[in-house]
């Protein structure tokens, strides 16, 4: 289980369908998880 902490828009200039986000989250062991994905 990973709790979401924050979502950061890395580049607002990119076309909406190609926006890349950086997700800052923390897992049950209090380890920071940085996850990147492209918005569909």
Secondary structure, DSSP 4 states (H G I P E B T S, - for coil): -EEEEEEEES-TTS-GGG-EEEEEEEETT--EEEEEEE--
